[in-house]
């Protein structure tokens, strides 16, 4: 992904909302798109943008998939001038400081960059307990999103009970941040799964970059891969509808006494997710929850920690 020719596909539907955008994204998972982003720039029609290598673009296959969706989705395609994608992402990626515990950085961030990030985060400590280096490429999961930060805060809070010495599954692993953090926190082993091949490769590369690859395996696929084994803790920062669809699989794969840490949904979705989990497994209890409001759009995101008693 350094200088390939890419197409930007803009997908339009009405009414436009993030929830349905994630559904569209999930439906396009098998069409070799490399990444997605929501564009709600003021003054233009909001849309979901999808990026794909020119050689992989099949407009007929795209039309077939879109025709099966509940809402009418139209699209337009534009060629993007060749550019160094990794360099562009790296330029946009700033260090992330999450409390005194976690620092997420790229190899090119200077000590001044990190110091500024600590100041902006209001953290006085000069060092973080867990340092993660990533090359984000075009995969989701740099740690900037509220949901990723809440997942990390929940993992730190549950370190002794749910992470240290445990077998971890990171569903929708993206760049692999959560799985890498789990190993650095003392997990015995971690598995990362993502339906995006670019994300799975990115997580693999970042595991090597952080020297945890002996304990962190990454796979390209969906929740059906969970049948590989049983897990003490399952992490899923995805989307409300996908979480609800995959909850039965999560709970079948969770060891008794295990922990589910879930995010990627709004605070208003928590009731539905908790009820669904209890219907599937009456011994599931809510241990803790977090909520964080975005500055940009005012949405309140949530994170739930559920425990199987």
N, C-alpha and C positions, 0 to 999 in steps of 0.2 A: 504493500500500500504506500509506496513512496512516490511514484510518478505515473500510475495507471490512469487511463481515461475513465472518469466516473460520470454517471447520470444521477441527477437529482430529480426524484419523482415526487411531485406535490399531490397529495391526496386530500380531496375536499368532500365534506359531508355536512348535513344540517339536521339537527343542531350540532354544533361542534363542541365536544367536551373531551377532556383528557381520558376519562374512563373508556369511551368508545374508541379513542385513538389507540389505546393499549390493546383493545380487542382486535382492531385492524392489524396492528403490528404482529400480534400472535398468529393471525391467519396467514401472514406473508412470510412466516419463519422459514418455510421450505423453498423459497424462491431466490436464495443466495444474496439477499440484501445484507450489506455490511453493517449498517447502523441506521438509527431513526432519531428524529428530533421533532418536537412540537413547536410550530412557529405561530405565535399569537402577536406578532408585531402590530402595534397600533396603526390603523389606517389601511391595512390590507386584510383580505379574507383569511381567517385562521385555517391552518392546514397541518397535516402530518407529513413531514418530509422523510423520504426514504432514499438511501444511497446505495448504488450498486455498480459494480464494474461493467463497462460497456459490453464486454464479451459475454457477460452472464445475463444480460437483460433480455427478457422474453415478454413482449407486450401482450401476446395472446394468452400466455399463462396467467399474467397479472389480471387481465380482464375476466378470465374464468373464475379466479378466486374471488374477485370483487363482486361478481354477479351472484355469488352465493351468500352474501352478507345481508343482514336484516335491513340496513339503511342503504340508500343509493349513494355510492362512492364514485366520484369522477376523479380523473387525474390528468396531469400534464407532465411532460418529461423535458428536461433541459440538460445539455451537456455542460459539465464543469471543466474549466481549463485544467490541464495537468498541473499538479502541484505536489509538494512534499507533505503528505498527510500527517506523518508522524511529527514533523517539525511544527505544523500548524497546531496540532493538539497540545504539543509540549509548550508552545508559546502561550496558550490559553489556560494551561494548568498551573495553578498557584499552590504553594504548600498549604496543607490543612492541619490545624492543631485542634484536637478534641480533648479539652481539659488538660490535665497534667499527664495523662496516660498515653495518648496516641498522637504520633506525627506521621503524616502521609506526604511523601515528597517524590520528585523525580531525581534522576542522577545529576541533572544540570542545575538544580536549585542551589544557590549559594547560602552561606551562613547568614548573610544579610537578608536574603529572601525569607529564611526561616524565622529569623528574629522579628521581622516585620509581621509575619503571620501570627507569631505569639502575641505581639502587642495588640493586633487587631482582634484576636480572640480573647484578650483580657487575661492571658495566662502569664504569671510571673516566673514560673519554673523555667530554667534554662535548658533542661533536658526532659525528654519524654521517656516513659518506661518502655514503650513499644514503638519502634521506628520501622516504617514500611516504605520501601522504594518501589515505585511502579512506572511502567511505560504504558500509558492508557491506550495508545493507538486509537482505534475507533470503537472501542467497547464501552458499554455503560459501567459506571462504578468508580469514579475518581474519588468519591467521598464528599463531594461538594453538596450533593442533594441532602435535604433534611432527613429522608428515610434512611440513608446510609449512615449518617451520623447517629441517629437514634438506635440503629442496630448495633453500632459499635459501643455506644454508651450502655446498652442493655447487656452486651457481652461482657463488658468490664464489670458491671454490677453482679453478674452471675458467674464470674470467673471460677470461683472455687466449687460451686455446685454443678455447673453445666459445661464447663470448658476444660479445666485442668484434668488431665488423665483420661479424657473422654474421646469417643469417636464422633466426629462432626460431619454433617452433610450440609453443604451450601448449595441450595437450589436456586438457579439463576445467578451463577457466581460472578458474571461480568468479568471484571479485571482480576478477580480473585482476592480482593482486599480482605474479606471476612474470613475466608479459609486460611489465608496467610497469617492474619492476626490470631486466629484460633491456635495455630501451631506455636506462634511466638508466646502465647499465653499458657502453653503447656499441654495442649491437646495431644493425645497419643497419635491420632491420625485424622486427616480431613479429606473429604471428597468434594469436588466442585463439579456441577453439572450446568450446562447452558444450552439452549436451543439455537444459539448463535455460534457458528463455528469460529468466527473471528474472536468472540469472547472467550471460548474454551481455549483457543491457542494463546490468547493474551494472558489468561490465568496461568497456563502452563509456563509461559516465559517469565512471568512475574514471580512464580514460585521459585524458579531457578535463580532469578535476580536476588531474591531474599534468602537463598540457601536453605529452603525448607522443602525442596522437591522430593526428598526421601519420604516425607510424611504427608504430602499433599498430592493427590491424584485428580486430574481433570478429565472430564468426558463431554463429548458433544451429543446432546440428545434431550429427551423430555423426562417427565417424572416417572415414566415406566422403568427407567434405569435404577430407581431406588430399590428394586427387588434384588440388587446386588448384595444387600446385607441389611443389618439392623444398626440403628444409630442411637447414640445417647442424646444428641442434640441436633435438631434440624433448624437451619436458618433459611428463611425465604423472604427476600425483599423483592417482590414481584408486582403483583396487581391483584386487587380484590377478586375479580372474577376467576383468575387463574388459581389463586389460593383456594377459593371455595371449590373449584373443580378438582383440585389435587389434594384437598384435605384428607379424603379417605386413604389415599396412597401414603401421605405423610404419617397418618396415625397407625397404619398397618406396619410401617417401617420403623416406628419409634419404640425403643425398648421401654419396658415398664419403669416408671419413675423418670422417664426422659423429659426433655424440655423442647418446646417449640418457641422460637423467636421470630415473629412475623411483622413485616412492614410493607409499604408500597401502596397504602390505601389511606383514605381520609378518616378523621376521627368519627365521622358519622357512620362509617362502615363497621365499627368495632362490634356493635351489638349483633349484627348478622354473622360475623365471623365467629364470635364466641358461642352463639347459639348453635351454629352448624357443628362446631367442634364438640360441644356437649351432646348433641344428638347422636353423633357418631361414636363418641366415647364418654360415657357418663362420669368417668373418673378424672376427666380433664378439669383443671381449675385455673382461673386467672391469677397469676402471681403478681404481675405489675404491668403498668402501661405508661407510655410516654406520648406526648403530643407536642408538635412544634408548628408554628404558623410561619408561612413563607412571607418574605418581605415583598417579593415581586407581585404575586397574585392574590395574596391573602388567604390561600387555602390552608387548612389545618391538617397536617399529616399525622399519622399515629403509628405506634409500634406496640405490639402486645407480646408479653411473655406468658406462655401457658405451660403448665406442668401436669404430667400424668402421674397421679397418685397410686 
